[in-house]
Structures are given as structure tokens and as C-alpha cells.
Amino acid sequence: MILQVTDATAIFLMTICTIIIIILCIFFFRRIKNERIRYKEERSIKIEGVVSYHTITSQINSYINRITTNDNFSLLLLEIQDFEKLVKAFGVVEAERTLEKAIFRVMQIIPKRIVVGSLGRTKYLLFLKSEYDRFYAIELAKKIIANINKPVKIFQDTNINFNCNIGICFFPMHGVKLKQLMNSLNIALHDAVKAGLNKYAIYLQNAKDSPSSHIEYHYEIKEAIEKKEFIMQYQPIVNLDNQELYGIEAFVRWKHPKHGILSPVQFLNIMEQSGDISWIGCWGLETIIKDYQKIKSENPNLDIAITFSLSPKQLIDNEIATKFSKILKKYKIKPEKIYLKIQEYATYERNSTIKGNLLKLKRIGFKIAVNGFGIDFSKIMELDALPIDAIRLDKYFFENEKANELQIKNKLTSLIVDFANNNEKEVIAESVENVETLEMVKSIGIKLIQGYAISMPLMADELSKFIKNKDWEKLFRKTIDEENFDY
């Protein structure tokens, strides 16, 4: 009986050993096969500095494992077009030799720290680590296309011009794993091919929703400044108490030659990164003053407040007060009716430079307005210590939600209004788009309203007509008619 157990154990152990040996053999055979494939890949690459697909993907995966989603890097996928036509015309050997010359020339303009891998005869993957920003990736794509287009001598009297396309994607915006990034790259490359030869494309998943996806505008902004494509629009603000025009808010827009009127969300973040945000601030103030002076000449009794938004990036500029002061002197205008608006209350708390610059602007005579988003019950009393003159409440405060949530918002809004009234600060309700919201605003005690219920943003000449005709009075006539309507 004991012998039988021993034999069974021995058979079991032999079986296990056999399985392990088979698994090890399969593992080693696969490893040898992969090494042979890798060896063949590397033998087939004749251009100095170009690594195999296996090498570059291993490096990318290793890099992804070392960094976090707070870091970033770029990938470019280059594809040479119409190579088969060259093969048919001159043969495989001569076509490949000519292609190698073109790729070798491209390699001369690529920094050594950028890894370039071969994905076959006509495709190349470029890996730009986080030391190279997104703008550099786009700039490099343009340089590569320009170099690929240069003629390559194939015979003594024959030159060839290659064409190509490039897809671009960014980590982590377009994927956090290599497979996701490669999918994004292939889609971007497909978009580039659809756009025509010698084009590049950035992967765009949600172009309308993601401001950063408009990074390609970076290269058009300088030209747009020179061609004066930026414009200013104005949205009226009305006082409900006396039914008069209280003021206007100015909005910068880009009149793009291909895409039409672009809102700031599509280009301001690019201008912040390119350094043009300082220009847009000074241009904006100067344009507002010139437009106002022209409108006032057509409406001599005009005396209204003007609101103009500034981004935190603009307010970090230590020269902003000096620059704005020079513009005021140039046009001989006092700033007491100009409100400089910052987008969120928290901006005051985060940065001492912004606080200092706002105090300088306040001393010059500008008024300061802040968006109410970020103000809560605990912060209301702190507002008195800040150099603000107006609080602007957007649709967040008036949106229809669950009854209990809306009740809490109404209570907070009422506290802000009470605080403002007791401390001589203005409250403006933005995004008032219908009579229902108008009635809600009135019930809370807000007097100043702005939104599509009054008017859409207008060009300066349209605003002048709006003021001359007192078009905002139509709103009050409509409201009265609706209130008196016998259902």
C-alpha cells in the first residue's frame, strides 16, 4: 500500500516536471523567435539613429510606467506617401536607397534625445519626452514635412520629391497606455491624409469641448494679430429699477478666415502659452476705449460702465498697471467706469502677485469685478476686505436643479446680494436668457441683468444703434404684456 502511494507520487512529480519543461521550452523558443525577429528588424534598419519597433515601444512603455498623468510627452507618426509608385518606376533597390537618403536628411534635424523607430518601410514613430512641449512637437512636424519635400537625387539628372503625412498625439490627453496612444496616432494620421499631401494633424476627439485641442491655432495667432482678425463684441447690461442701460461687457473674439467667429475658450489658453496674452489685454483695453468714444460721439448723453475680463495669466504681469495707465493717458480717459473682471474668487487667494497688481489697478482708478463662482457661505464676510466693487453671478446661481439644491443656491445668492447692498457693491446677474430667469433674479433682489433676454453680444456699430433706439425697452414691454395676459 505504501509502495502504491510512492509510485503515484512519483508519477505525479514526473508529470509536473514534464509540464514545467514543456512550458520552459515554449518560453525559450518564443524568446529565441522574438530575438530573431528583433535581430532581423535591426539588421533591416540601415539609417543611423533609427531603432526597431520593439526598441521604441519598450522605451515608451518603460517611460509611461515611470511617470504620472501629471506629466506629458508627444508621439509623432510619419508616413511616406506613394512609395510604391517609386518602386514601380525605378525598382525596389533604387527606391529604398532614395528613401534612406530622405530619412537620413530628416534625422539631421531631429535632436538626439528624440527616439525614432521604424514601423516598416514607410512609417516612422517619433517619441518626444516631457522636456519637449506640445508646441515643439508641432514645430518639429512642420520641419520634417519641409525636409521630406526637398528633392533627392536618384540618378545623375533625376530628382525625386517625397510626400508625407504626420499624425500627432499627446500623453495623457489622448491616451495613458501605448495601445491607446497608437490608436490616436493612426486616427490623426488618417485625418492628415484626408487633408492632403504634406499635412499634419493632431488627434481631436472632442474638438468643441476641449480648449487644449485647438493647439494648432498657435501658429495662426501671430498672423491673426498682424491681419487684425481679432474683434470686440459688447453685451448690454440693464438696470431693472429704472429700466435704463447700466453698462456693457466686452468680449474678445477671433474672426477666423476659415472657422468663423471663435470664442476665447478656443484660443486664449494658446495665447497664454505663447506669450500673446499680454498683447490681447492691451489691445482689448485700447479697442474698448476707441469704440466707446465713437459710440459716445453718436450718443452724446451716454454714461455707462464697461466690464472687461482679465485672465490670471494677464494679472501675473508686473507691468500691467503701467501699460494700462499709458493707454488711459493716450486717450485722455478716466478709468472710474471701467470694471476689470477676474473669472473666479479663488484667484484672489492663490497668488500674491495678482493681489498686488489688482491693488495697483485699483489705485489708478479702475473698478474690480469678480465672478461669484467659488464664493460660499464661509467666504461672504471676507469679501469686504478685498478691493472689489462688483460681484457677477453667472447661470450657476440660477439654473433649475433639484428643489433643495436650488433653495440652497437661492439662500447663498440672497446673502451675497444683502452683503453687496450693505457694502455699496454692485451685483450683476449674467446669462439671463428668459422671463423665468428674469423673475427669479428680481425676486432675489438683483437689479442689474445681462444676457440674451436683453441682447446677444453686438459689434460696436450695432451697439450704437441699440443704444440710440433703446432696444432694451422691448424686454420690459414684453414682460408687462406677459404679466397682464389673461389666460
C-alpha atoms as one frame of an Amber mdcrd trajectory, in Angstrom:
protein
   0.000   0.000   0.000   2.851   2.316   0.885   4.603   1.400  -2.391   1.490
   2.266  -4.403   1.325   5.745  -2.826   5.014   6.298  -3.550   4.570   5.265
  -7.194   1.582   7.605  -7.566   3.574  10.443  -6.057   6.470   9.748  -8.395
   4.165   9.726 -11.414   2.591  12.992 -10.292   6.008  14.614  -9.812   7.209
  13.388 -13.218   4.079  14.818 -14.825   4.611  18.179 -13.133   8.287  18.216
 -14.205   7.313  17.352 -17.767   4.773  20.186 -17.867   7.329  22.634 -16.454
   9.934  21.520 -19.027   7.405  21.940 -21.851   6.457  25.426 -20.589  10.131
  26.407 -20.314  10.816  25.085 -23.813   7.870  27.066 -25.213   9.111  30.166
 -23.344  12.671  29.818 -24.621  11.569  29.030 -28.173   9.351  32.140 -28.181
  12.150  34.214 -26.754  14.568  32.942 -29.408  11.934  33.638 -32.087  11.366
  37.186 -30.795  15.102  37.807 -30.625  15.490  36.610 -34.230  12.632  38.926
 -35.311  14.241  41.786 -33.405  17.640  40.937 -34.923  16.124  40.918 -38.423
  14.372  44.230 -37.726  17.579  45.877 -36.598  19.561  44.368 -39.474  16.976
  45.781 -41.889  17.380  49.316 -40.492  20.211  50.944 -42.371  19.735  54.529
 -41.160  21.904  55.558 -38.238  19.860  56.572 -35.207  16.656  54.763 -36.217
  15.761  51.950 -33.802  13.423  48.995 -34.242   9.712  48.970 -33.433  10.408
  46.654 -30.481  13.020  49.028 -29.054  10.966  52.217 -29.289   7.782  50.645
 -27.911   9.745  49.168 -24.994  11.178  52.611 -24.229   7.741  54.251 -24.394
   6.150  51.636 -22.115   9.013  51.963 -19.654   8.624  55.754 -19.652   4.848
  55.503 -19.081   5.478  53.261 -16.053   7.877  55.844 -14.540   5.764  58.984
 -14.945   2.326  60.089 -13.755  -0.634  61.564 -15.616   0.557  64.985 -14.446
   3.498  64.566 -16.833   3.264  64.650 -20.602   5.022  63.572 -23.768   4.345
  63.591 -27.504   4.308  60.978 -30.263   4.554  61.634 -33.998   3.718  59.079
 -36.678   5.370  59.843 -40.032   4.224  58.091 -43.204   5.903  58.465 -46.583
   3.302  58.503 -49.352   3.248  56.923 -52.840   6.382  54.837 -52.242   5.007
  52.010 -54.398   4.910  54.345 -57.412   8.622  54.952 -56.932   9.248  51.189
 -56.740   7.369  50.634 -59.998   9.283  53.422 -61.716  12.840  52.701 -60.516
  12.849  49.266 -58.834  12.972  48.234 -55.161  16.700  48.722 -54.591  16.892
  52.229 -56.027  13.614  53.296 -54.381  14.761  52.121 -50.932  18.156  53.749
 -51.371  16.485  57.069 -52.259  14.080  56.808 -49.321  17.024  56.192 -46.982
  18.623  59.404 -48.212  15.435  61.361 -47.466  15.047  59.844 -43.969  18.739
  60.354 -43.218  18.332  64.055 -44.039  15.327  64.247 -41.697  17.381  62.619
 -38.928  19.851  65.506 -39.149  17.236  67.982 -37.883  15.933  65.754 -35.061
  17.631  66.206 -31.638  19.479  63.091 -30.488  17.323  62.732 -27.363  14.249
  62.145 -29.532  13.836  58.446 -30.259  12.944  57.483 -33.830  11.698  53.963
 -34.567  10.909  52.180 -37.811   7.392  50.771 -38.199   8.081  49.281 -41.608
   9.407  50.565 -44.875   7.493  53.861 -44.976   6.363  54.552 -41.386   8.374
  56.053 -38.533   7.419  56.691 -34.908   8.970  59.631 -33.028   8.998  59.702
 -29.215   9.427  63.152 -27.614   9.793  63.012 -23.837   8.348  65.636 -21.489
  11.304  68.001 -21.949   9.806  68.809 -25.388   6.455  70.611 -25.134   3.499
  70.239 -27.473   4.349  73.333 -29.471   7.795  71.906 -30.185   6.181  68.658
 -31.396   4.099  70.610 -33.918   7.081  72.708 -34.949   9.118  69.530 -35.497
   6.336  68.042 -37.642   6.439  71.122 -39.882  10.228  70.905 -40.190  10.077
  67.212 -41.090   7.496  67.852 -43.817   9.625  70.678 -45.221  12.725  68.444
 -45.322  10.914  65.473 -46.825   9.738  67.756 -49.640  13.263  68.717 -50.635
  14.436  66.964 -53.833  16.574  63.815 -53.546  18.868  62.875 -56.448  18.077
  59.381 -57.738  20.186  59.371 -60.896  22.648  61.890 -62.256  19.917  64.005
 -63.842  16.824  62.876 -61.936  15.451  64.259 -58.658  12.611  62.857 -56.540
  10.384  64.855 -54.191   8.840  62.724 -51.462   5.464  63.474 -49.913   4.401
  62.585 -46.398   1.804  62.985 -43.668   2.202  63.139 -39.893  -0.193  62.259
 -37.081   0.399  63.765 -33.624  -0.908  62.776 -30.188  -0.116  63.702 -26.589
   0.078  61.767 -23.315  -2.118  61.728 -21.229  -4.615  63.812 -23.240  -5.024
  61.216 -25.991  -4.275  58.029 -24.051  -2.493  56.712 -20.974  -1.380  53.401
 -22.488   0.693  52.821 -25.601  -2.140  50.979 -27.347  -4.494  53.930 -26.796
  -1.834  56.382 -27.995  -1.149  54.334 -31.125  -4.880  54.267 -31.908  -4.998
  58.051 -31.508  -1.913  58.405 -33.720  -3.410  56.315 -36.504  -6.636  58.345
 -36.419  -4.622  61.584 -36.505  -2.577  60.271 -39.433  -5.784  59.340 -41.247
  -7.079  62.895 -40.715  -3.795  64.297 -42.055  -4.028  62.116 -45.178  -7.633
  63.286 -45.758  -6.428  66.892 -45.550  -3.974  66.295 -48.431  -0.314  65.549
 -49.010   2.296  67.079 -46.694  -0.180  67.835 -43.915  -0.025  67.065 -40.215
  -2.990  66.562 -37.875  -3.390  66.457 -34.109  -5.736  63.815 -32.726  -9.023
  65.550 -31.943 -11.610  63.546 -30.044 -13.750  66.370 -28.672 -12.608  69.454
 -30.555 -15.576  71.556 -29.439 -15.291  70.701 -25.743 -11.543  70.679 -25.168
  -9.767  74.038 -25.362  -6.379  72.368 -25.483  -7.379  70.568 -28.671  -7.143
  73.914 -30.515  -3.381  73.921 -30.087  -2.945  74.198 -33.877  -4.156  77.816
 -33.649  -0.818  78.650 -32.013   0.746  79.064 -35.455  -2.046  81.256 -36.791
  -2.278  83.728 -33.914   0.770  85.811 -34.903  -0.613  86.187 -38.403  -4.082
  86.971 -37.000  -2.595  89.803 -34.920  -0.883  91.263 -37.999  -4.034  90.944
 -40.116  -6.213  92.466 -37.344  -8.546  89.457 -37.203  -9.392  89.958 -33.512
 -12.591  91.874 -32.830 -14.561  93.093 -29.814 -18.245  92.468 -29.137 -20.384
  94.060 -26.424 -23.347  92.740 -24.435 -25.626  95.316 -22.774 -26.387  95.374
 -19.017 -29.735  96.862 -17.943 -30.939  98.261 -14.599 -34.305  96.746 -13.705
 -35.179  99.565 -11.293 -35.102 102.485 -13.722 -35.190 100.372 -16.930 -32.119
 102.183 -18.237 -28.900 100.938 -19.808 -26.370 100.484 -16.982 -23.359  99.288
 -18.948 -21.805  96.749 -21.295 -19.454  93.783 -21.056 -16.751  93.475 -23.717
 -15.882  90.078 -25.232 -12.861  89.440 -27.420 -13.481  87.268 -30.488 -11.302
  85.918 -33.283 -12.771  86.361 -36.752 -11.026  83.320 -38.200 -10.861  83.267
 -42.015 -11.806  79.554 -42.185 -13.706  78.761 -38.985 -15.694  81.959 -38.500
 -16.119  83.699 -35.132 -14.163  81.868 -32.409 -14.850  82.345 -28.704 -11.988
  82.923 -26.213 -12.148  79.331 -24.948 -10.736  78.266 -28.314  -7.647  80.475
 -28.303  -6.974  82.292 -25.018  -5.190  79.345 -23.418  -2.956  79.150 -26.504
  -2.198  82.873 -26.217  -1.312  82.372 -22.566   1.259  79.739 -23.505   2.608
  81.665 -26.493   3.004  84.921 -24.530   0.465  86.850 -26.632  -1.954  87.162
 -23.711  -0.295  90.428 -22.639  -0.880  91.833 -26.129  -4.578  90.880 -26.118
  -5.075  92.704 -22.794  -3.606  95.987 -24.019  -5.246  95.680 -27.436  -8.576
  94.929 -25.754  -8.486  97.960 -23.459  -7.430 100.261 -26.304 -10.138  98.884
 -28.622 -12.818  99.283 -25.950 -11.839 102.918 -25.352 -11.835 103.746 -29.074
 -15.180 102.030 -29.635 -16.718 103.751 -26.599 -15.532 107.169 -27.718 -17.045
 106.607 -31.172 -20.358 105.353 -29.703 -20.457 108.314 -27.308 -19.950 110.742
 -30.174 -23.116 109.240 -31.725 -24.933 109.182 -28.352 -23.708 112.341 -26.511
 -25.614 111.659 -23.264 -24.129 108.191 -22.891 -22.606 107.448 -19.467 -22.276
 103.711 -18.854 -19.999 101.202 -17.105 -17.733  98.904 -19.123 -16.613  95.454
 -17.968 -13.553  93.783 -19.439 -12.246  90.323 -18.417  -8.638  89.645 -17.462
  -7.172  86.166 -17.090  -4.926  85.231 -14.134  -2.022  84.993 -16.605  -2.514
  88.646 -17.563  -2.670  89.679 -13.917   0.667  87.995 -13.173   2.355  90.561
 -15.470   4.014  93.091 -13.138   3.833  95.727 -15.892   0.085  95.516 -16.425
  -0.738  98.597 -14.315   1.916 100.668 -16.118   0.728  99.502 -19.555  -2.920
 100.244 -18.810  -2.030 103.633 -17.331  -0.234 104.609 -20.555  -3.302 103.674
 -22.622  -5.535 105.837 -20.404  -3.203 108.812 -20.827  -3.015 108.265 -24.578
  -6.798 108.605 -24.937  -7.248 111.052 -22.053  -9.887 108.940 -20.363 -10.620
 108.304 -16.703 -10.992 104.659 -15.649 -13.652 105.050 -12.931 -16.310 103.463
 -15.158 -14.126 100.561 -16.338 -14.560  97.318 -14.403 -11.757  94.757 -14.710
 -13.252  91.324 -14.180 -11.436  88.229 -12.935 -13.028  84.881 -13.521 -13.124
  83.389 -10.026 -12.973  84.432  -6.411 -10.237  81.886  -5.626  -7.791  83.808
  -7.834  -7.513  86.408  -5.073  -6.467  83.813  -2.565  -3.968  81.891  -4.668
  -1.493  84.487  -5.837   0.064  87.461  -4.051   1.262  88.972  -7.371  -2.332
  89.093  -8.628  -3.444  90.751  -5.397  -0.683  93.354  -5.727  -1.476  94.135
  -9.359  -5.192  94.478  -8.627  -4.394  96.977  -5.868  -2.218  98.956  -8.319
  -5.026  98.969 -10.898  -7.475  99.997  -8.194  -5.242 102.933  -7.186  -5.147
 104.091 -10.820  -8.939 104.275 -10.690 -10.194 101.021 -12.253 -13.086  99.187
 -10.612 -12.682  95.479  -9.859 -15.355  92.850 -10.531 -15.205  89.179  -9.595
 -17.227  86.186 -10.753 -19.173  84.768  -7.811 -18.269  81.167  -8.612 -16.220
  79.870  -5.669 -17.868  82.112  -3.085 -19.586  80.071  -0.360 -21.285  80.811
   2.948 -17.988  80.905   4.859 -16.335  83.408   2.486 -19.025  86.063   2.143
 -17.810  88.181   5.049 -14.224  88.022   3.721 -15.290  89.908   0.590 -15.349
  93.193   2.472 -11.569  93.028   2.918 -10.981  92.641  -0.834 -10.664  95.537
  -3.320 -13.770  94.540  -5.282 -16.567  96.782  -6.494 -18.887  94.290  -8.183
 -19.861  90.622  -7.939 -21.073  88.960 -11.105 -23.304  85.893 -10.773 -23.472
  83.544 -13.750 -26.113  80.942 -14.630 -24.723  78.547 -11.996 -26.674  80.559
  -9.409 -29.962  80.455 -11.324 -30.060  77.052 -13.051 -33.104  74.885 -12.345
 -31.990  71.870 -10.382 -33.460  69.749  -7.590 -35.661  71.852  -5.338 -33.423
  71.506  -2.255 -30.248  72.397  -4.220 -31.899  75.438  -5.804 -33.127  76.509
  -2.379 -29.561  76.425  -1.008 -28.311  78.402  -4.037 -31.069  80.974  -3.597
 -30.148  81.389   0.052 -26.462  81.877  -0.854 -27.382  84.311  -3.642 -29.609
  86.300  -1.263 -26.755  86.531   1.258 -24.395  87.808  -1.487 -26.986  90.391
  -2.574 -27.571  91.535   1.036 -23.829  91.808   1.604 -23.399  93.832  -1.615
 -26.259  96.207  -0.764 -24.889  96.790   2.742 -21.345  97.401   1.476 -22.018
  99.522  -1.633 -21.011  96.837  -4.124 -22.845  96.063  -7.342 -24.337  92.661
  -8.190 -24.875  91.744 -11.847 -26.824  88.655 -12.948 -25.281  87.193 -16.108
 -26.860  84.733 -18.570 -30.435  85.941 -18.065 -31.924  84.303 -21.132 -35.681
  84.195 -20.492 -38.518  85.756 -18.494 -38.470  82.880 -15.988 -34.855  83.596
 -15.006 -35.591  87.321 -15.040 -38.384  86.845 -12.493 -36.117  84.689 -10.312
 -33.402  87.372 -10.395 -35.930  90.087  -9.491 -37.292  88.037  -6.582 -33.788
  87.710  -5.119 -33.343  91.477  -5.311 -30.797  91.789  -8.125 -31.234  94.979
 -10.148 -28.608  94.632 -12.879 -29.063  91.960 -15.540 -27.204  90.821 -18.623
 -27.953  88.090 -21.138 -29.795  87.062 -24.284 -33.121  88.179 -22.771 -31.815
  91.709 -23.418 -29.457  91.217 -26.339 -26.839  88.970 -27.849 -23.270  90.387
 -27.965 -23.094  93.179 -30.556 -20.443  94.799 -32.701 -19.700  98.459 -31.874
 -21.888  99.861 -34.698 -24.752  97.531 -33.738 -24.412  98.606 -30.094 -24.609
 102.242 -31.114 -27.939 101.603 -32.888 -29.161  99.532 -29.930 -28.479 102.487
 -27.619 -29.985 105.081 -29.967 -33.195 103.044 -30.410 -33.363 101.982 -26.724
 -33.964  98.416 -27.873 -33.726  97.016 -24.321 -37.123  98.579 -23.541 -38.713
  95.853 -25.675 -37.876  93.411 -22.878 -39.894  95.377 -20.338 -42.822  95.817
 -22.728 -42.790  92.060 -23.352 -42.643  91.300 -19.629 -45.572  93.647 -18.879
 -47.614  92.083 -21.716 -46.955  88.585 -20.357 -47.849  89.602 -16.798 -51.166
  91.137 -17.953 -52.078  88.367 -20.342 -55.460  86.858 -19.474 -55.124  83.126
 -19.604
